[in-house]
Amino acid sequence: MKLWDKGFSTDKKIDLFTVGNDRELDLILAKYDVIGNIAHAKMLHKIGLLTDAEIADLETELKNILHIIEEGNFIIEDSFEDVHSKIEFLLTEKLGDAGKKIHTARSRNDQVLVDVHLYVKDALQEINEGVDELFDLLIALAEQHKNVLLPGYTHLQIAMPSSFGLWFSAYAETLIDDIYFLKAAYKVADQNPLGSAAGYGSSYPIDRDYTTKLLNFETLKFNSVAAQMGRGKLEKSTAFALSSVAGTLSKISMDICLYMNQNFSFISFPDELTTGSSIMPHKKNPDVFELIRGKCNKLQALPYEFTLITNNLPSGYHRDLQLLKEGLIPSFSTLKSCLEMLTYSLKNIQVKPNIIDDEKYRYLFSVEEVNKLVQSGVPFRDAYKIVGKSIDDGTFNPDKKVVHTHKGSLGNLCLDEIVNKKNKA
C-alpha cells in the first residue's frame, strides 16, 4: 500500500530503490507517527471534519496500535511503503471510512516532519541526560584527584605541571559548550510543522495552534514553505550538536589511550575493562576508548554529509531528503552508547600518584624557576634566559616542592563555578 496509490503498479526495482531502508527506520518513528495521528484527528474533529463517533473510534484504535508498538510487536511488511501507509491501512481495515478520513488536510511530507521533530526532541533529551551523568562524574573525579599532579604537554613535548583535577574538570566544562549546541538543536526541533501539508498549506480551516499544544511544541512553523524547508535544517542542526559532543568524547578517549601507554603510564583500568592480543600475552588494550574515538570521529562527519545531501536544493520537497533519516537515526544510538561506555569505564579509572617524580619531568618546573627569579626582582626576559642557560649547560635544579605546595591554578579548580555555569546552560 502506498499513500499516493492511483491504481498502477510501480516497477519492483523502482520500488526497492525508492523505499530503501525506510521500513526499518520507520519502526523507530512509528510511536511518533501515532502521536501525530492522534493530534491531527483531534484537530479534524475540532473543525467538524470528523464526528464524535469517528474521533472516539480513531483514538481507541490509534492507542491500540501504540500499545503494539511499545510491546515491540509492530511490523511494516514489504507490501507497505512506510509507517504512514501501514498505520492508515490498519485504521481503514478496522474502521472503514473513518480510517480513510485521517489523511484529510495533511501530506506525507508533514507527517514525516512531525515524526522527526518529535523523535529528535526525545532523542536529544536522552543525550542530554547522558551528558549530565558524564559531567557529574568528571566533576567528582576532579575533586577526588585534584591534588595529584599530571605532566602537561604541548606539541607532545613536556610543558608545565598540571593536575588530574584540571584534566577531569576541563572536559566537564567543555561538555557545557556541547550542551549549548544540544539546547540550540532542541529549540529548532521544538516547532510544530503539522499543517504545512505538501509545503503549501491546506484550504481547510485547520487549527495549527491546537495541534501545537496537543503535541507539546513550544511554537509552530508559521510559514508552510518554511516548515518544509526545515527538513534538512533540523537534521543539520542536530548533527552539529551531536558532533560537538562526539568531539569531546573523541578527545578524552585519545587522552586515555595515550595516558595508558606504558611510555606515559599515567592511568590504568581493571583488567576486565581492557582486551588482549591473540599473540602477545602482555597486552592490555584500550579497545573501548579506541572504538569510542572511532565512532565519535564518524559522527563528526555527519554535518557535512547532511550539507552535501541538502546543498543547493530549491525550496519544496525533494526525495533526496529521505536520505537524511539514514544518518540521523543511527547517530543517536551510536552517541548514546559511547556516552554510556565512557561513563561506565571512567568510574573505574585508576590514577597513578607521584608521576612527576620521574627524572624526565625535571624540566616541567622551568617556568616555576623563572617565576621565582621574577618575584625576586629579575626582569622576566632576563630570568627566562638565565633558566634557559642552566638547562643548556646541565645545571638546572628545580625545586619541586614549590609546585607540590602551589595554591594557584593547580589547586583552584573552580569546580563550584563550573557546576553553576552548567546549571545555567
Order of alpha helices (4+ residues) and beta strands (2+ residues): alpha-alpha-alpha-alpha-alpha-alpha-beta-beta-alpha-beta-alpha-beta-alpha-beta-alpha-alpha-alpha-beta-alpha-alpha-alpha-alpha
